[in-house]
Amino acid sequence: MPAHDMLAARLTIHLDAAVVWHHRPAYAELVHRAHREGLAG
């Protein structure tokens, strides 16, 4: 898809640094999954 045809959106999630998911910080898991699905940022 040409860059001029793409839409952009922003998602902001606030997490306490102590929140964990399978012994990993939850924020790290969210970033990992977002990148895996092709999201940038």
C-alpha positions as CSV (number, residue, x, y, z in Angstrom):
1,M,0.0,0.0,0.0
2,P,1.5,3.4,-0.9
3,A,2.4,5.5,2.1
4,H,-0.1,8.3,1.1
5,D,-3.0,5.7,1.3
6,M,-2.2,4.6,4.9
7,L,-4.1,5.7,8.0
8,A,-2.5,6.5,11.3
9,A,-3.7,6.2,14.8
10,R,-2.2,6.5,18.2
11,L,-2.8,4.1,21.1
12,T,-1.7,5.0,24.6
13,I,-1.7,2.5,27.4
14,H,-0.7,3.3,31.0
15,L,0.6,0.5,33.0
16,D,2.2,0.3,36.5
17,A,5.8,-0.8,36.1
18,A,5.1,-3.7,38.5
19,V,2.5,-5.3,36.2
20,V,4.0,-8.6,34.8
21,W,2.9,-11.1,32.2
22,H,4.5,-14.6,32.4
23,H,7.4,-13.2,34.5
24,R,8.1,-10.3,32.1
25,P,7.1,-6.7,32.4
26,A,3.7,-6.3,30.8
27,Y,4.8,-3.2,28.8
28,A,7.6,-5.3,27.1
29,E,5.0,-8.0,26.1
30,L,2.7,-5.3,24.6
31,V,5.5,-3.8,22.6
32,H,6.7,-7.3,21.4
33,R,3.1,-8.2,20.3
34,A,2.6,-4.9,18.6
35,H,5.8,-5.2,16.6
36,R,4.9,-8.8,15.7
37,E,1.6,-7.6,14.3
38,G,3.3,-4.9,12.2
39,L,2.7,-1.8,14.3
40,A,5.5,0.8,14.5
41,G,6.7,2.9,17.3
